[in-house]
Amino acid sequence: MGRRAKERRRVTDRKIRGQRLSEAERAFLIQNARYEGSPYHKRDPGNFGLTPPSRPRPDATLCDEAGLLNKEQAERLLQRAIDRGLVSEASAAGGYPKQLWAYDGGGRRSVGR
């Protein structure tokens, strides 16, 4: 992990919300949350419909290393995180959680912001 990633991790509070999502919150996220992705975290950004960055960050963690190889997989994990209520206590603008967590079938954890 690079210096920028370590600094961001140090200042970001990452706690899974203790209370369940209400039906209204879950419905809001299912209706409105979308996977956007970052080309900095992809070995092959085109598989996610993203344009490769002109200057890739060498310290970026790659989704590919966690077995996340295309946008469809990422969207399934986003829905799984919402369905299971694995969202952060901290909120971002618009009522969205700052982070979501999902586990794939192999037990690997993915974090989305």
N, C-alpha and C positions, 0 to 999 in steps of 0.2 A: 504494500500500500504506500502510495506517495505522500509527500508532505501536505499537499492541498487536501487530499482525502482524509488524512489523519486529523487535520485541523477542523474540517467540517464535522467529522464524527465526534470530536471532543466537545464542540459547542452545541451539538444537536441532542436534545433530550429524546431518547427512544424508549418509550414505555407502551406496552400494549394496554389498551383501555380495559379497565377492570369491569365495567358494566357492559351488558349486551347492547348492541345497536337496537334502537326501537324500530318498529316496522316502517315508520315514516323515514327514518334515517337510512335504513337499508334500501327502501324503494328509491329515495333520492339518489343514492350512490349507484344503484343498478341502472337508473335512467340516465344519469349525467356523467359518471366517471368514465374516462376514456384513457386508453394506453397511448402515450405519445412517444416515449423512448428517447434515448440520447445516442447519437452516432458515436460519441466518445466511449461508450460502453459496449460496442459491438465490433467484432472482428470483421463481419460482413454486413454493414449497415443496410445494404440494398435488400437483404432478406426481411427487413422490418419496414421497408418503404422509406428509408432515410437516406439522405445524401451524405457521403463520407466527409468527415471534417477535413479542412485543408491542412490543419496542423493537429494530428491526433495527440492526445495526452498520454504520455508513457505510463503515468501513474494510475490511470483509470482501470477499475475492475471490469473485466469483460463478462457479459452475460453468457457468452459462448462457453466459458469455462465451467459454468454451472449447468450446462446442457440446454440452455434457453437459446434456440436457434432460429426462431422466426416469430413474426408478429402474432400469429394465431395462438402459439403457446403462451406468449405474454398476456394476451387477452384472456385466455382461460385461467391463468394464475390470478389475474386481477379479479375476475368474477369469483374465484374460489376464496380469495381473501375477504371479499365483501360478504359472501354467503356465510362464512365462518365467523365474521365479525372481528377479524384480526387486523384492527386498525389502532392507530396511536391515540393516546390521550390528547396530545397536542393537535390543534386544528390550524388549518391554513385559511386563506381567504375563501369566501363563498360557502363555508360549511364543510369543506373537504378535510379529511384527516391529513396530517403531514406525511405519515408513512402508512403503508399496508404491508403485511407479511403473508406469504403463501409458501406452502410446502408442496413439492412435486411428488409423484409416486415413488421416487427413489429416496425421499427423506431430505432432499436438498432444499435449503431455505432461500427464498428470493425476497428482496425488499424493494418496494416501490415508493417513490415520492411524487 
